Amino acid sequence: MDAKEGVGKVHKKSKGFLAKLGPILFLLGVIIAVLVGLLIGADMIETGEGNLPADDVWGYIAAALTGLGFLVGLVTIMGTGTITQEEITQFLIGSIALVVVGIAGQNTLDIPFIGNYVSGVTLCMILFFGPAAVIIALKTLWDLGKN
């Protein structure tokens, strides 16, 4: 076996690992976002809305969700994530819709019983999908500019 074959085998193994890592990170991020959003809705985690100080726990959770979103975006632009090239436009449109609903909903979700929960879940989903959407959008714009 020469050096080129060895490099090819390592690259195939790493791509297989990334192909498995993408869906795991995506699913983990969605699960964490929903669970934390429900805990926010139940007032078990303080987010520091208004003039209230936020819990340290919220800061760590927000950083973790943002970091997971960043990793999902990186894995996706490398072509090994859960979002395929054909699905990028749909993902970006869905992300835009989520951000718009989240921004509008943070102030207007006075729905009895479920409003706080929906608001908390939406906030966490924005933290998770936001970085992924920005990275994927930048890559898409870069590709459009190259052509």
C-alpha positions in Angstrom: 0.0 0.0 0.0 1.4 3.3 -1.0 0.9 6.7 0.7 -2.0 7.8 -1.5 -4.0 4.7 -0.6 -3.4 5.2 3.1 -4.6 8.8 2.9 -7.7 7.7 0.9 -8.6 5.2 3.6 -8.1 7.7 6.4 -10.3 10.2 4.6 -13.0 7.7 4.0 -13.0 6.7 7.7 -13.2 10.3 8.8 -16.0 11.1 6.4 -17.9 8.1 7.8 -17.4 9.4 11.3 -18.7 12.9 10.3 -21.6 11.3 8.5 -22.6 9.7 11.8 -21.8 12.7 13.8 -24.0 15.1 11.9 -27.4 13.4 12.7 -26.3 12.8 16.3 -25.5 16.5 16.8 -28.7 17.6 15.1 -30.9 15.3 17.2 -29.1 16.1 20.4 -29.5 19.8 19.7 -33.2 19.5 19.0 -33.8 17.4 22.1 -31.9 19.8 24.4 -33.7 22.8 22.9 -37.1 21.3 23.5 -36.4 20.1 27.0 -34.7 23.3 28.1 -37.5 25.3 26.4 -40.1 23.4 28.4 -38.1 24.0 31.6 -38.0 27.7 30.8 -41.8 27.7 30.2 -42.2 26.1 33.7 -40.1 28.8 35.2 -37.5 26.3 36.3 -34.7 28.1 34.4 -34.3 31.9 34.5 -33.3 33.5 31.2 -32.8 37.0 32.4 -35.6 38.6 30.4 -36.1 42.3 31.0 -34.1 43.6 33.9 -33.8 40.3 35.7 -30.4 38.6 36.0 -30.0 35.3 34.3 -29.0 32.1 36.0 -25.5 30.8 35.3 -27.1 27.6 34.2 -28.9 29.5 31.4 -25.6 30.9 30.1 -24.1 27.5 29.9 -27.1 26.0 28.2 -27.3 28.9 25.7 -23.6 28.5 24.9 -24.1 24.7 24.5 -27.0 25.2 22.1 -25.2 27.8 20.1 -22.1 25.6 19.9 -24.1 22.6 18.8 -25.7 24.8 16.1 -22.3 25.9 15.0 -21.1 22.3 14.7 -24.2 21.2 12.8 -23.5 24.1 10.3 -19.9 23.1 9.9 -20.7 19.4 9.4 -23.4 20.4 6.9 -21.1 22.6 4.7 -18.5 19.8 4.6 -21.2 17.8 2.9 -21.6 15.1 5.6 -24.4 16.5 7.7 -28.1 15.7 7.9 -29.0 18.5 5.5 -28.2 17.6 1.9 -27.4 20.1 -0.8 -30.9 19.9 -2.2 -32.4 20.7 1.3 -30.3 23.8 2.0 -32.9 26.2 0.6 -35.7 24.6 2.6 -33.6 24.6 5.8 -32.8 28.3 5.3 -36.4 29.2 4.7 -37.5 27.2 7.7 -34.8 28.9 9.8 -36.0 32.3 8.7 -39.6 31.4 9.6 -38.5 30.1 13.0 -36.6 33.4 13.8 -39.6 35.5 12.6 -42.0 33.5 14.7 -39.6 33.6 17.7 -39.1 37.3 17.6 -42.8 38.1 17.2 -43.8 35.4 19.7 -41.5 36.5 22.5 -43.7 39.5 23.2 -47.1 38.3 22.1 -47.4 34.8 23.4 -49.8 35.4 26.2 -51.7 32.2 25.4 -53.0 30.7 28.7 -51.2 27.5 29.9 -48.9 27.0 26.8 -47.7 30.4 25.9 -44.6 30.3 28.2 -43.7 26.8 27.0 -44.0 27.7 23.3 -42.0 30.9 23.9 -39.2 28.9 25.7 -39.0 26.2 23.1 -38.9 28.8 20.3 -36.1 30.7 22.1 -34.0 27.6 22.4 -34.6 26.5 18.8 -33.5 29.9 17.6 -30.3 29.5 19.7 -29.7 26.1 18.1 -30.7 26.8 14.5 -29.4 30.3 14.2 -25.6 29.6 14.0 -26.3 26.6 11.6 -28.4 28.8 9.4 -25.8 31.6 9.3 -22.9 29.2 8.4 -25.0 27.4 5.7 -26.2 30.8 4.3 -22.6 32.1 4.1 -21.5 28.9 2.3 -24.4 29.2 -0.1 -23.7 32.8 -0.8 -20.0 32.0 -1.3 -20.9 29.3 -3.8 -23.2 31.6 -5.6 -20.5 34.3 -5.8 -17.9 31.8 -7.2 -20.1 31.0 -10.1 
